[in-house]
């Protein structure tokens, strides 16, 4: 039996160290780490005093790079390679989610997944398939990697996708493709394109993301 890697990374506890009533797991992009996305929390924390934010490092260290991790290696941009990578990483992330929900006595309806770039790919890969249904999925600058089985899933979590129209890493067309595909499959999908924004998150996107999460977790 294969032992799955154990994820860990920085977290921000609820105000006054209260027991969390909801959980947000932030999934960083390729070559980054959990400390990167935990930097989003100060923009949202005031509206979520009972929420625990956790930003785990991806399971694979980047060869030759310090404090850099990947959910799967990007050796080329082949679509099947992305599918294989996301599928291989999914059990690791699912195990981490299960562990955290059990640790804090929370249900899936109190969990939101937030991703950036490759982390968004993982948030969609896992969040669209977890049952019971998660509270919501917020994805920045990412794409829908694997559509397999989504036509028969009974879970339909709300989704918000945000992207810059000047993104040189993941073209904004990925947002439009994901949104159209998921809407056809019956998912509730919101989308926003930030004019002139590259592979990043701007203040408007942060505010929209916070408002989206607030609808389900506050």
C-alpha positions, 0 to 999 in steps of 0.5 A, a space after each residue: 500500500 502506497 503511503 501518501 505524502 503529508 501536506 503542511 504549510 502556514 495557517 491563520 487561526 480564527 480571531 481570538 483563537 476560537 474553534 473554527 466554524 469554517 475552513 478555507 484551504 488555499 492552493 498555490 501555483 506551480 513553483 510557489 509555496 503555501 506562504 505565498 497564498 496565505 498572504 491573501 488572508 489579511 484582505 479577507 480575515 476581518 470578514 471571517 472571524 470564525 474561519 481557519 485558513 490553511 495554505 499547504 505546500 504542494 507535495 513535490 519540491 521543485 528540483 534545485 529550487 528552495 521553498 518551491 513546490 509543485 502539484 505535478 511537474 510541468 515538463 510540457 503543455 500536453 493536455 493529457 500530461 496535465 490530466 495525469 498530473 492532476 489525477 495523481 495529486 488529487 488523492 494527496 489533497 483529498 487526504 489532507 482535506 479529510 484530515 483537516 475536516 475531521 480534526 476540526 469537526 467540520 462538514 464539507 458545507 463549511 469548506 471552501 477551496 481557493 486556488 491560484 494557477 496550478 492550485 486552481 486546477 487542483 481546486 477544480 479537480 478535487 472540489 468538483 468531485 468531493 461528496 458531500 458538496 463543498 461550500 464553494 470553489 474560488 479559482 484565480 488564473 487557472 483552468 479546468 484540466 479534467 472533465 471526465 465524469 463531471 457529466 454524471 456527478 451529483 455535487 454542484 458546488 458554486 464556482 467563481 473564476 477570476 482571470 487577467 486578460 493579459 495573462 501570459 502563463 494561462 491565457 484568459 481563454 481558459 476561463 471562458 472554456 471552463 465557465 462554458 463547459 461547467 455551465 453546460 454541465 449544470 454548475 453555477 459559475 461566475 466569472 470575472 476578467 480583469 483588464 490588463 492584468 497578467 498572471 496575478 491577483 488584483 484588488 478587485 479580484 480579491 474583493 470579489 473573491 472575499 464577497 463570494 466566500 462570504 456568501 457561503 461561510 459567514 
